[in-house]
């Protein structure tokens, strides 16, 4: 075996493992689409979008590496750009989820300050 063949086999194995992981997460993610259509909360939707972007970025990055190792620079660069975009979207969704959590905690704290545990108003 030459080094070039070993590299191709390693890249192919990485791409196969990534695609297997993506296929395992695709079914639950697609099932969540129906829940989102029928009024599921936004917090879960952001979590699902964030996970999907992470998985997409990993998959595109692995396939981009495979294509670049095989000498297909055009496809590799295009897939790499897609992976970079998915990473940006993942980071944006992560920040949005953190902001939503901070807003929820602030709301909960204010409600606890206004009412005691029995629901009496203390304003």
C-alpha positions as CSV (number, residue, x, y, z in Angstrom):
1,X,0.0,0.0,0.0
2,X,1.2,3.4,-0.8
3,X,0.7,6.4,1.5
4,X,-1.7,7.9,-1.0
5,X,-3.9,4.8,-0.9
6,X,-3.8,4.8,2.9
7,X,-4.9,8.4,3.0
8,X,-7.8,7.7,0.7
9,X,-8.9,4.7,2.8
10,X,-8.7,6.8,6.0
11,X,-10.7,9.7,4.4
12,X,-13.3,7.2,3.0
13,X,-13.6,5.6,6.4
14,X,-14.1,9.0,8.1
15,X,-16.7,10.0,5.5
16,X,-18.5,6.6,6.0
17,X,-18.6,7.0,9.8
18,X,-19.8,10.6,9.5
19,X,-22.6,9.6,7.1
20,X,-23.6,6.8,9.4
21,X,-23.8,9.3,12.3
22,X,-25.8,11.7,10.2
23,X,-28.2,9.0,9.1
24,X,-28.8,8.0,12.8
25,X,-29.6,11.6,13.7
26,X,-31.7,12.4,10.6
27,X,-34.7,10.3,11.5
28,X,-35.3,11.9,15.0
29,X,-34.6,15.3,13.5
30,X,-37.1,14.8,10.7
31,X,-39.7,13.6,13.2
32,X,-39.3,16.9,15.1
33,X,-40.4,18.8,12.0
34,X,-44.0,17.7,12.5
35,X,-43.8,18.8,16.2
36,X,-42.5,22.2,15.2
37,X,-45.4,22.6,12.7
38,X,-47.9,21.9,15.4
39,X,-46.7,24.5,17.9
40,X,-43.8,23.0,19.8
41,X,-41.8,25.5,21.8
42,X,-39.1,27.6,20.2
43,X,-36.5,26.4,22.7
44,X,-36.7,22.8,21.3
45,X,-36.6,24.2,17.7
46,X,-33.4,26.1,18.3
47,X,-31.8,23.0,19.9
48,X,-32.9,20.9,16.9
49,X,-31.6,23.4,14.4
50,X,-28.3,23.7,16.3
51,X,-27.8,20.0,16.3
52,X,-28.6,19.7,12.6
53,X,-26.1,22.4,11.7
54,X,-23.4,20.7,13.8
55,X,-24.0,17.4,12.1
56,X,-24.2,18.9,8.7
57,X,-20.9,20.8,9.2
58,X,-19.2,17.6,10.3
59,X,-20.5,15.7,7.3
60,X,-19.6,18.3,4.8
61,X,-16.1,18.7,6.3
62,X,-15.5,15.0,6.1
63,X,-16.7,14.8,2.5
64,X,-14.7,17.9,1.6
65,X,-11.5,16.3,3.0
66,X,-12.2,13.2,1.0
67,X,-12.7,15.1,-2.2
68,X,-9.6,17.2,-1.7
69,X,-7.5,14.1,-1.0
70,X,-8.8,12.6,-4.3
71,X,-7.7,15.7,-6.2
72,X,-11.2,17.1,-6.8
73,X,-10.4,20.6,-5.6
74,X,-13.5,22.3,-7.0
75,X,-15.9,20.0,-5.1
76,X,-13.6,20.0,-2.1
77,X,-13.6,23.8,-1.8
78,X,-17.3,24.1,-2.4
79,X,-18.0,21.5,0.3
80,X,-15.5,23.2,2.6
81,X,-17.4,26.5,2.1
82,X,-20.6,24.7,3.0
83,X,-19.0,23.3,6.1
84,X,-17.8,26.8,7.1
85,X,-21.3,28.1,6.6
86,X,-22.8,25.3,8.7
87,X,-20.3,26.1,11.5
88,X,-21.4,29.8,11.4
89,X,-25.0,28.8,11.6
90,X,-24.3,26.4,14.4
91,X,-22.5,29.2,16.4
92,X,-25.4,31.6,15.7
93,X,-27.9,29.0,16.9
94,X,-25.8,28.4,20.0
95,X,-25.8,32.1,20.9
96,X,-29.5,32.4,20.2
97,X,-30.2,29.4,22.5
98,X,-28.0,31.0,25.3
99,X,-29.9,34.3,24.9
100,X,-33.2,32.5,25.1
101,X,-32.1,30.7,28.3
102,X,-30.9,34.0,29.9
103,X,-34.2,35.7,29.0
104,X,-36.2,32.8,30.5
105,X,-34.1,32.9,33.7
106,X,-34.6,36.6,34.0
107,X,-38.4,36.3,33.5
108,X,-38.5,33.5,36.1
109,X,-36.5,35.5,38.6
110,X,-38.8,38.5,38.2
111,X,-41.9,36.4,38.6
112,X,-40.5,34.8,41.8
113,X,-39.7,38.3,43.2
114,X,-43.3,39.5,42.5
115,X,-45.1,36.4,43.9
116,X,-44.3,34.1,46.7
117,X,-44.5,30.3,46.3
118,X,-48.3,30.4,47.0
119,X,-48.9,32.9,44.3
120,X,-49.6,35.9,46.5
121,X,-48.7,39.3,44.9
122,X,-45.9,41.3,46.7
123,X,-45.7,44.4,44.5
